[in-house]
Amino acid sequence: MSFAEQVAAQIPSYTRMISGCHDVQTSADANITAFELPNPAGRRGGACTAALLQVLYNKSGNESWVDVLRKMRANLAEGGYTQVPQLSSSRIIDVNEPMTIVENPSGTKRALLIGINYTGQQGELSGCHNDAKNISKYLQNELGFESRNMRVLMDDGAHQNPTYANIMSAFDWIASVSEPGDTVWIHYSGHGGRLPDQNGDEEDGYDETLIPVDFQSAGQIRDDDVLKHLVKPMREGVTMTCLMDCCHSGTVLDLPYRFIADGDHVEMERNEGFNIEDWMGVAADVLKAGAAVYVAGEAAEAMADCCVIL
């Protein structure tokens, strides 16, 4: 069985992830007025989300993945941000072909949007709710998503709270209801972190994490947890695009192929840090054991070292 066939057996869906930075980089919670989005939800937001939306709103319709990612980086650089966007995928992509989010217009379009400001906590952010709102507006107005097929988690008192349990439940929900031919969009805006790898599947020795609002009691969401609840269960025939606007997000989905918009790469390449045997073993271990809770002090330290707030 070829590498591509092994990957397809383990990751049935066509999954793409746009991340705002390398695993070792931090993201930025910033004033996004310079990105000139149409009627944004507020002045604050994630630089990665704003940079991508600026490109998407100005797309002519034929821009390639290379065009979109490089324009995204140029928008970030113009604002003084050093983040290097990346595209990773479960399938090899010709990145010189036009970027498409909706592969099958007749399928149901579903979305899960998570924005966490950590109100009243150490490392409080100010733009993540706005990111979720701005993405929601784009998906509905430009791509035809319907609110009844969208779930929004925000710590604003008006939406479902983005706790560890609720995020896991939301991943389970969207994976369970999505059918072949459907389009899925996942957006996370909040803190991200890194923890020492527990099972030997990470080349750099660290798991990338998402930090839920109740991290002090519930711990962080490891990339292995996202694998269990979102990536592996998504059905064959589903096209899923994820936008991860958080620190250390480069390989948070642990996908086998990637393109880095650093100006040097011209095509998608196999992610040398991806080992199919290790990945299969991790998947089995995660499915058996579930996620371990990490102590609150370590998560607080990750948040303190996380987003640049401008």
C-alpha positions as CSV (number, residue, x, y, z in Angstrom):
1,M,0.0,0.0,0.0
2,S,1.4,3.4,-1.0
3,F,1.9,6.3,1.4
4,A,-1.1,8.1,-0.1
5,E,-3.3,5.0,0.2
6,Q,-2.3,4.6,3.9
7,V,-3.1,8.2,4.6
8,A,-6.5,8.0,2.9
9,A,-7.3,4.9,5.0
10,Q,-6.5,6.9,8.2
11,I,-7.9,10.3,7.2
12,P,-10.9,9.6,5.0
13,S,-11.9,13.2,4.4
14,Y,-10.2,15.9,2.3
15,T,-9.0,18.1,5.1
16,R,-7.1,21.4,4.6
17,M,-5.8,23.6,7.3
18,I,-4.6,27.2,7.0
19,S,-2.5,28.2,10.0
20,G,-1.2,31.7,10.8
21,C,2.3,30.7,11.8
22,H,5.0,28.0,12.3
23,D,4.8,25.8,15.4
24,V,7.4,27.9,17.1
25,Q,5.9,31.3,16.2
26,T,3.3,33.4,18.1
27,S,0.3,35.0,16.6
28,A,-1.0,38.6,17.1
29,D,-4.2,40.0,18.7
30,A,-4.2,43.4,17.0
31,N,-6.0,46.5,15.7
32,I,-7.3,45.2,12.4
33,T,-8.6,48.5,10.9
34,A,-5.7,48.6,8.4
35,F,-7.0,45.4,6.8
36,E,-10.1,47.3,5.6
37,L,-12.6,44.6,6.0
38,P,-16.2,45.4,5.1
39,N,-18.1,46.5,8.2
40,P,-16.0,44.4,10.7
41,A,-17.4,43.4,14.1
42,G,-14.9,45.6,15.9
43,R,-11.4,47.2,15.8
44,R,-9.7,44.3,17.4
45,G,-9.1,40.8,15.9
46,G,-6.5,38.2,15.0
47,A,-4.0,39.3,12.4
48,C,-4.2,36.0,10.7
49,T,-8.0,35.9,10.3
50,A,-8.1,39.6,9.1
51,A,-5.3,39.0,6.6
52,L,-7.0,36.0,5.1
53,L,-10.4,37.7,5.0
54,Q,-8.8,40.7,3.2
55,V,-7.5,38.4,0.5
56,L,-10.8,36.5,0.2
57,Y,-12.9,39.6,-0.1
58,N,-10.7,40.9,-2.9
59,K,-10.4,37.6,-4.7
60,S,-11.2,37.7,-8.4
61,G,-12.1,34.0,-8.3
62,N,-9.1,32.5,-10.0
63,E,-6.4,33.0,-7.4
64,S,-4.4,29.9,-6.6
65,W,-3.5,28.6,-3.1
66,V,-0.1,30.1,-3.7
67,D,-1.5,33.5,-4.5
68,V,-3.8,33.5,-1.5
69,L,-1.2,32.4,1.0
70,R,1.5,34.8,-0.3
71,K,-1.0,37.7,-0.4
72,M,-2.0,36.8,3.1
73,R,1.7,37.0,4.2
74,A,2.2,40.2,2.4
75,N,-0.8,41.7,4.2
76,L,0.7,40.6,7.5
77,A,4.1,41.9,6.6
78,E,2.6,45.3,5.7
79,G,1.2,45.5,9.2
80,G,4.5,44.6,10.7
81,Y,3.7,41.0,11.6
82,T,6.4,38.3,11.0
83,Q,4.0,35.4,10.9
84,V,4.4,32.9,8.0
85,P,1.1,31.3,6.9
86,Q,1.0,27.6,6.1
87,L,-1.3,25.3,4.3
88,S,-1.4,21.6,5.3
89,S,-3.6,18.9,3.8
90,S,-4.6,15.3,4.0
91,R,-4.2,15.0,0.2
92,I,-1.5,16.4,-2.0
93,I,-2.7,19.7,-3.5
94,D,-1.5,21.4,-6.7
95,V,-1.2,24.8,-5.0
96,N,-1.0,26.5,-8.4
97,E,-4.6,25.6,-9.1
98,P,-7.4,27.9,-8.0
99,M,-8.2,27.9,-4.3
100,T,-11.7,26.6,-3.6
101,I,-13.5,26.3,-0.2
102,V,-16.8,24.8,-1.5
103,E,-16.0,21.8,-3.8
104,N,-19.6,20.7,-4.1
105,P,-22.1,23.5,-4.2
106,S,-25.1,21.1,-3.8
107,G,-23.8,19.7,-0.5
108,T,-24.7,21.1,2.9
109,K,-22.3,23.7,4.2
110,R,-21.5,23.5,7.9
111,A,-19.3,25.5,10.2
112,L,-18.0,25.5,13.7
113,L,-16.6,28.9,14.9
114,I,-14.7,29.2,18.2
115,G,-13.7,32.6,19.6
116,I,-12.2,32.8,23.1
117,N,-11.3,36.1,24.8
118,Y,-10.6,34.6,28.3
119,T,-12.5,37.5,29.9
120,G,-11.2,38.3,33.3
121,Q,-8.3,35.8,33.1
122,Q,-4.6,36.1,32.7
123,G,-3.7,36.5,29.1
124,E,-7.1,38.1,28.2
125,L,-7.6,38.8,24.5
126,S,-9.9,41.3,22.8
127,G,-10.4,40.3,19.2
128,C,-11.3,36.6,19.1
129,H,-15.1,37.2,19.4
130,N,-14.8,39.7,16.5
131,D,-12.9,37.0,14.5
132,A,-15.7,34.5,14.8
133,K,-18.3,37.2,13.9
134,N,-16.3,38.3,10.9
135,I,-15.8,34.8,9.6
136,S,-19.5,34.0,10.1
137,K,-20.4,37.1,8.1
138,Y,-18.1,36.0,5.2
139,L,-19.3,32.4,5.2
140,Q,-23.0,33.4,5.1
141,N,-22.8,36.5,2.8
142,E,-20.2,35.2,0.3
143,L,-20.4,31.4,0.4
144,G,-24.0,30.7,1.2
145,F,-23.6,29.1,4.6
146,E,-26.8,29.1,6.7
147,S,-26.9,29.9,10.4
148,R,-28.9,26.7,11.1
149,N,-25.9,24.7,10.0
150,M,-23.4,26.7,12.0
151,R,-22.4,26.4,15.7
152,V,-20.6,29.3,17.5
153,L,-18.8,29.0,20.8
154,M,-17.8,32.2,22.5
155,D,-17.2,33.2,26.1
156,D,-19.5,36.2,25.8
157,G,-22.5,35.0,27.8
158,A,-24.7,34.9,24.7
159,H,-23.3,31.7,23.0
160,Q,-22.3,28.3,24.2
161,N,-19.2,28.6,26.4
162,P,-16.0,27.3,24.7
163,T,-15.1,24.9,27.5
164,Y,-13.0,21.8,27.0
165,A,-16.1,19.6,27.0
166,N,-18.1,21.9,24.8
167,I,-15.3,22.1,22.2
168,M,-14.9,18.3,22.1
169,S,-18.7,17.9,21.8
170,A,-18.8,20.4,19.0
171,F,-16.0,18.5,17.1
172,D,-18.0,15.3,17.7
173,W,-21.2,17.0,16.4
174,I,-19.8,18.3,13.2
175,A,-18.0,15.1,12.4
176,S,-21.1,13.0,13.0
177,V,-23.6,15.1,10.9
178,S,-21.4,15.8,7.9
179,E,-22.0,13.6,4.9
180,P,-20.1,12.9,1.7
181,G,-20.4,16.0,-0.6
182,D,-20.7,18.4,2.4
183,T,-18.4,21.4,3.0
184,V,-17.1,22.0,6.5
185,W,-15.4,25.1,7.8
186,I,-13.7,25.1,11.2
187,H,-12.4,28.3,12.7
188,Y,-10.5,28.7,16.0
189,S,-9.4,32.0,17.4
190,G,-7.8,32.0,20.9
191,H,-4.7,31.0,22.7
192,G,-2.5,28.1,21.5
193,G,0.3,26.4,23.3
194,R,2.9,23.6,23.3
195,L,3.3,20.8,25.8
196,P,5.9,18.0,26.0
197,D,4.9,15.2,23.8
198,Q,3.4,12.2,25.7
199,N,3.5,9.5,23.1
200,G,6.5,10.0,20.8
201,D,4.6,11.1,17.7
202,E,6.0,14.6,17.5
203,E,9.3,15.2,15.7
204,D,10.0,18.4,17.8
205,G,9.1,16.7,21.1
206,Y,6.0,18.9,21.6
207,D,2.2,18.5,21.2
208,E,0.5,21.7,19.9
209,T,-2.5,22.7,21.9
210,L,-5.7,24.7,21.9
211,I,-6.5,26.4,25.2
212,P,-10.2,26.3,26.2
213,V,-11.7,28.9,28.4
214,D,-11.7,26.5,31.4
215,F,-8.1,25.4,31.0
216,Q,-7.4,26.0,34.7
217,S,-9.7,23.0,35.6
218,A,-10.0,21.0,32.4
219,G,-6.5,21.4,30.9
220,Q,-5.5,22.0,27.3
221,I,-6.7,20.3,24.1
222,R,-3.8,18.5,22.6
223,D,-3.4,17.9,18.8
224,D,-4.0,14.2,19.5
225,D,-7.4,15.2,21.0
226,V,-8.3,17.1,17.8
227,L,-7.2,14.0,15.8
228,K,-9.6,11.8,17.8
229,H,-12.7,14.0,17.8
230,L,-12.5,15.9,14.4
231,V,-9.9,14.6,11.9
232,K,-10.3,10.8,12.0
233,P,-14.1,10.6,12.3
234,M,-14.8,13.0,9.4
235,R,-16.3,10.9,6.5
236,E,-14.8,10.2,3.1
237,G,-16.2,12.7,0.6
238,V,-16.4,15.6,3.0
239,T,-14.2,18.7,2.2
240,M,-13.1,20.3,5.5
241,T,-11.1,23.6,5.7
242,C,-9.8,24.7,9.1
243,L,-8.4,28.2,9.9
244,M,-6.4,28.1,13.1
245,D,-5.6,31.6,14.3
246,C,-3.5,30.9,17.4
247,C,0.1,30.6,18.4
248,H,2.1,27.4,17.6
249,S,-0.6,26.4,15.0
250,G,1.6,25.2,12.2
251,T,1.0,21.4,12.6
252,V,-1.9,21.4,15.1
253,L,-3.8,19.0,12.9
254,D,-0.8,16.8,12.1
255,L,-1.5,16.5,8.4
256,P,0.9,14.7,6.0
257,Y,1.4,17.4,3.3
258,R,2.2,21.1,3.6
259,F,3.0,24.3,1.8
260,I,4.8,27.2,3.5
261,A,4.2,30.7,2.1
262,D,7.8,31.9,2.8
263,G,8.6,32.8,-0.8
264,D,11.0,29.9,-1.2
265,H,8.5,27.0,-1.5
266,V,6.7,26.7,-4.8
267,E,4.7,23.5,-4.3
268,M,3.1,21.3,-1.6
269,E,5.5,18.8,-0.2
270,R,5.3,15.8,2.1
271,N,5.6,16.8,5.7
272,E,8.8,15.1,6.8
273,G,7.7,15.2,10.4
274,F,4.7,13.0,9.6
275,N,5.2,9.3,10.2
276,I,2.3,7.2,9.2
277,E,3.2,4.4,11.5
278,D,3.5,6.8,14.5
279,W,0.2,8.5,13.4
280,M,-1.6,5.2,13.3
281,G,-0.3,4.3,16.7
282,V,-1.3,7.6,18.2
283,A,-4.7,7.3,16.8
284,A,-5.2,3.9,18.4
285,D,-3.8,5.2,21.7
286,V,-6.0,8.2,21.7
287,L,-9.1,6.3,20.9
288,K,-8.4,3.9,23.8
289,A,-7.2,6.3,26.5
290,G,-8.7,9.8,25.7
291,A,-6.9,13.0,26.7
292,A,-4.9,13.7,29.8
293,V,-5.6,16.9,31.7
294,Y,-2.5,19.2,32.0
295,V,-2.1,21.3,35.1
296,A,-3.4,24.8,35.1
297,G,-0.1,26.4,35.9
298,E,1.5,25.1,32.7
299,A,-1.5,26.4,30.6
300,A,-1.3,29.8,32.2
301,E,2.4,29.9,31.3
302,A,1.6,29.0,27.7
303,M,-0.9,31.8,27.6
304,A,1.6,34.3,29.0
305,D,4.0,33.3,26.3
306,C,1.4,33.3,23.6
307,C,-0.2,36.0,21.4
308,V,1.5,39.3,20.8
309,I,-1.1,41.9,21.8
310,L,-0.8,45.1,19.6
